Amino acid sequence: MSSVSSQDELAIRLRGVTKIYESGARALGPIDLDIRKGEFVSLLGASGCGKSTALRLIAGLAAPTSGSIEVPARASRYGIGFVFQEPTLMPWTTVRENVRLPLILSHVAGAESTPRVDEALAQVGLSDFADAYPRELSGGMKMRVSLARALVTSPDVLLLDEPFAALDEITRFKLNNDLLTLWRKLGKTVVFVTHSVYESVYLSQRIVVMTSRPGRIHRECRVEAPEPRDDAFRMSVAYAGYCRDVSQALMQAGEVPA
């Protein structure tokens, strides 16, 4: 477990967190985890290991069975942005109105919301598609809309649950690059759930490798790569070395008894 040097740097803290469903299935924990403000952390593990459960607990979408979760950003109604595995866009309205939805729900006036929507669309490169409908967009563009909708409230913490898993490799690489650019520019705390070793190494400052259910932290891996990361890093010997080390940790995590 890592610890922060000062409370002011804390974005997320989990202590002894578990999740047990009514059926008796143990989904998670116990886990202890600190995430600093502005850090990019990936939760990596096999399907069903509790990664998404941990993300939902951090977001406050579910309550832990035991343990404590501290997320100062949750004190603000929209201090957290969440991007789900599916874009979940409203098909009957435009890209602009899909992105505006969180502002409508928080009763932000149209005159104030429009420039914020325009800014969020510009951040994800969709200004020219503001009046398009979801059916007119590619899978990658739909995910960009979902990301813009999460950013429109200017959250301190951005949680992403395998957002690029269903996309082709070329689109996924492009969105990885765009996400890193946004992270550097906006300084958000990012927690990214993935089952891809390669994606986690490319994106993260720190990778939390989780065991099979019930998900616990097997190992934390730091990626000390120069910024900004680009395609040259993805093709480098250093990247291959990190991928090898994280892959080994993931295989070991699968051998840890429940």
C-alpha angles and dihedrals in degrees: 000000000000124000132206120240094225137018089236090067094053118113099159133010127181122186123185091336118177135169122202119174125223089257088063094251111146106221103170148015159269090253135165117198138163123195121187127222111273094014124136108218128174125204106213128188147113121293111284096022094121101261094130091042090056090050093051091050091052090050092050092241089124135019125240119244089226139352132049134280123198118192110158091192089067088072085076116067091231100026089119128057118199127198113192130207090259122045091234093200124172103250095203097063140052131271089254093054092045089056092044093057098094089051091050090051090052091048096244108167118249093243089057097038098053097068090045091052091047091051093049091050091049090051091059096039098251103115091118092054099051093116096042123107124236092251088063094056134086121239091260092050091050089054089050089055090051090051092049090051089054092048098046093084092052094237122195092218125043118198119192122188109202091305096170100039096107096047129098117260097255093050090045092053091050093050091047089056092046092049091052090049090052092047092053092045099044101033095222124164104246128198110186124190117207142148091208117101091195094052093046093052093047095050108031140084088194132017121205108205112205131203125233118279124342083047115225132163110269098174143341118225123196120211107209098188126147119258138273096041116210142159090293089063091049089057096043131110089237092057091050090051093052091048090052093050094046091046089054091050090050092051090049090049090057090056095053109109117240 
